[in-house]
Each structure stands twice: as C-alpha cells, then as structure tokens.
Amino acid sequence: MEDYQKINCTVETCEYNNSDIRRCELHQINVQACPGCQNGNPEEESMCGSYKAKH
C-alpha cells in the first residue's frame, strides 16, 4: 500500500475538503503562485490550484 502525504485544509467551500476532519481528500494538490503577488508574504503569494467550489 502506498502512503500519501496528509493535506490539512480549513477551506470548507472547496469540494475536496472533508470538513469533519479538516483534510483535503485529494492525494496531491497543485500549489500555484498568485498572479502579481510577488511580495514575500506567504499568505498572499501562493494559493491552492486544485480548489474547486462546492455545488
């Protein structure tokens, strides 16, 4: 059995988020740089590129 990294997430509006355990249900995510946000502040400079809004 292959082990996967656990991705903790509190973004409850994402379809992949299991809010009961605050964990992303994807085996991997794509982290992307925010366009025009190269200011050195981690909370502003990157985002989850795998985000998909819940329906």
ZANU-332977 format. One line per 10 residues: number of its first residue (from 0); their letters; for each residue x, y, z of N, C-alpha, C, O. Coordinates in nm, 2 decimals, padded with zeros to 4 digits. Each point is the difference from the previous one (the first is absolute). Example, Ala and Ser with C-alpha at 12.3 -4.5 7.8 and 13.67 -1.06 7.14 Angstrom:
BEGIN
0> as> 01.32/-00.57/00.78/-00.09/00.12/00.00/00.09/00.12/00.00/00.10/00.00/00.07; -00.14/00.11/-00.14/00.09/00.11/00.00/-00.08/00.11/00.08/00.05/00.11/00.01
This chain:
BEGIN
0> medyqkinct> 00.08/-00.12/00.00/-00.08/00.12/00.00/00.09/00.12/00.00/00.10/00.01/00.08; -00.13/00.09/-00.16/00.07/00.12/-00.02/-00.05/00.11/00.10/-00.12/00.02/00.01; 00.21/00.04/00.07/-00.03/00.11/00.09/-00.01/00.13/-00.08/00.08/00.03/-00.09; -00.17/00.05/00.13/-00.02/00.14/-00.05/00.02/00.10/00.11/-00.03/-00.03/00.11; 00.08/00.14/-00.15/00.01/00.11/00.09/-00.14/00.05/00.04/-00.09/00.00/-00.08; 00.08/00.04/00.21/-00.13/00.05/00.04/00.00/00.15/-00.02/00.09/00.07/00.03; -00.20/-00.02/-00.09/-00.01/00.14/-00.03/-00.11/00.05/00.08/-00.12/-00.02/-00.02; 00.15/00.10/00.13/-00.10/00.06/00.09/-00.05/00.12/-00.07/00.08/00.08/-00.06; -00.21/-00.05/00.07/-00.06/00.11/-00.07/-00.12/00.05/00.08/-00.08/-00.09/00.05; 00.06/00.22/-00.04/-00.11/00.05/00.07/-00.09/00.08/-00.09/-00.09/00.08/00.04
10> vetceynnsd> 00.11/-00.09/-00.17/-00.08/00.07/-00.10/-00.13/-00.09/-00.03/00.00/-00.08/-00.09; -00.10/00.11/00.17/-00.13/-00.08/00.00/-00.08/00.02/-00.13/-00.09/-00.08/-00.03; 00.12/00.18/-00.05/-00.07/00.02/-00.13/00.05/-00.08/-00.11/-00.06/00.00/-00.11; 00.17/-00.07/00.13/00.06/-00.09/-00.10/-00.06/-00.13/-00.01/-00.03/-00.06/00.11; 00.00/00.01/-00.22/-00.07/-00.13/-00.02/00.09/-00.12/00.05/-00.06/-00.10/00.05; 00.19/00.12/-00.04/00.09/-00.11/00.04/00.02/00.00/00.15/00.06/-00.09/00.05; -00.11/00.19/00.02/00.02/00.01/00.14/-00.09/-00.09/00.08/-00.13/00.01/-00.02; 00.18/-00.09/00.11/-00.08/-00.07/00.09/00.00/00.08/00.13/00.09/-00.01/00.08; -00.20/00.09/-00.06/00.00/00.09/00.12/-00.01/-00.07/00.13/00.03/00.06/00.10; -00.07/-00.19/-00.10/-00.01/-00.07/00.13/00.14/-00.03/00.06/00.01/00.01/00.12
20> irrcelhqin> 00.09/-00.03/-00.21/00.13/-00.02/00.05/00.10/00.10/-00.05/00.12/-00.01/00.03; -00.17/00.12/-00.09/00.08/00.11/-00.05/00.12/-00.05/-00.09/00.11/00.03/00.02; -00.15/-00.12/-00.12/00.10/-00.05/-00.08/-00.04/00.00/-00.15/-00.12/-00.02/-00.03; 00.22/00.04/-00.06/-00.03/-00.01/-00.14/-00.01/-00.14/-00.04/00.09/-00.08/00.04; -00.19/00.04/-00.12/-00.01/-00.14/-00.05/00.08/-00.03/-00.12/-00.01/-00.12/-00.05; 00.08/00.21/-00.01/00.08/-00.02/-00.12/00.13/-00.07/00.05/00.05/00.03/00.11; 00.01/-00.11/-00.19/00.13/-00.06/00.04/00.12/00.10/-00.03/00.10/-00.02/00.06; -00.13/00.12/-00.14/00.10/00.10/-00.02/-00.07/00.13/-00.04/-00.11/-00.01/-00.06; 00.17/00.12/00.09/-00.06/00.13/-00.04/00.11/00.07/-00.09/00.11/-00.03/00.00; -00.16/00.13/-00.07/00.08/00.08/-00.08/00.01/00.14/00.06/-00.10/00.07/00.01
30> vqacpgcqng> 00.22/-00.03/00.04/00.02/00.13/00.06/00.05/00.10/-00.11/00.10/-00.03/-00.07; -00.17/00.14/00.06/00.04/00.10/-00.10/00.03/00.13/00.06/-00.05/00.04/00.10; 00.13/00.04/-00.17/00.02/00.14/00.04/-00.11/00.08/-00.04/-00.06/-00.02/-00.11; 00.02/00.11/00.19/-00.11/00.10/-00.03/00.05/00.10/-00.10/00.11/00.05/00.02; -00.18/-00.02/-00.13/00.05/00.09/-00.10/00.02/00.14/00.06/-00.09/00.06/00.07; 00.21/00.00/-00.09/00.03/00.13/00.05/00.02/00.01/00.15/-00.01/00.12/00.05; 00.04/-00.23/00.02/00.01/00.01/00.14/00.14/-00.04/00.05/00.01/-00.06/00.11; 00.09/00.10/-00.18/00.14/-00.03/00.05/00.04/00.10/00.10/00.09/00.08/-00.03; -00.15/-00.08/00.15/00.04/00.10/00.10/00.07/-00.07/00.12/00.03/00.08/00.10; -00.01/-00.21/-00.10/00.07/-00.06/00.11/-00.09/-00.05/00.12/00.05/-00.06/00.09
40> npeeesmcgs> -00.18/00.10/-00.10/-00.09/-00.04/00.11/-00.06/-00.14/-00.04/-00.08/00.00/-00.09; 00.11/-00.11/00.16/-00.05/-00.13/-00.03/-00.15/-00.01/-00.01/-00.05/-00.07/-00.09; -00.02/00.14/00.17/-00.15/-00.01/00.00/-00.06/00.07/-00.12/-00.12/-00.02/-00.03; 00.20/00.10/-00.04/-00.05/00.07/-00.12/00.06/-00.05/-00.13/-00.05/00.03/-00.10; 00.16/-00.10/00.11/00.08/-00.03/-00.11/-00.03/-00.14/-00.07/00.03/-00.02/-00.12; -00.10/-00.07/00.19/-00.03/-00.13/-00.05/-00.15/-00.03/00.02/-00.06/00.05/00.09; 00.01/-00.15/-00.17/-00.13/-00.04/00.01/-00.01/-00.14/-00.04/00.08/-00.05/-00.07; -00.19/-00.02/00.10/-00.03/-00.14/-00.04/-00.06/00.01/-00.14/-00.11/00.05/-00.02; 00.18/-00.11/-00.08/-00.04/00.00/-00.13/-00.10/-00.11/-00.03/-00.06/-00.01/-00.11; 00.03/-00.08/00.21/-00.09/-00.11/-00.01/-00.14/00.03/00.05/-00.09/-00.08/00.00
50> ykakh> 00.08/00.21/00.05/-00.13/00.04/00.06/-00.12/-00.02/-00.10/00.01/00.04/-00.11; -00.12/-00.09/00.16/-00.12/-00.01/-00.08/-00.11/00.02/00.10/-00.02/-00.06/00.10; -00.07/00.16/-00.14/-00.11/00.04/00.09/-00.10/-00.11/00.01/-00.03/-00.07/-00.10; -00.03/00.06/00.22/-00.11/-00.10/00.02/-00.12/00.05/-00.07/-00.02/00.12/-00.02; -00.06/-00.21/-00.02/-00.12/00.03/-00.07/-00.12/00.00/00.09/-00.11/00.03/-00.04
